């Protein structure tokens, strides 16, 4: 005998909640685990944006006759 439709619906909802919980747990564990690396990368990116680019130096191969 097949289970009633309401039981099947409850099982589907329960499975969805479990999947969402697992995704949230995985996301948080990655954020906590890689926090030092993410902070360093963010600081490095901000430092690169705030520093002016070095003046471009012409290479020895570029020769202009003007």
C-alpha angles and dihedrals in degrees: 000000000000119000116255119268092250091058091050090050092049091050091051092050091047091050091050092051091049091050093049090048091051092050092049091048092049092048093049093046091052091048092050094042096049098034096113092049093046092050092049091049091049092049090048091051092049091048091051091051094049096047114084113237114260115259111269114248120207113241123237090249096061108088124179121191097197 
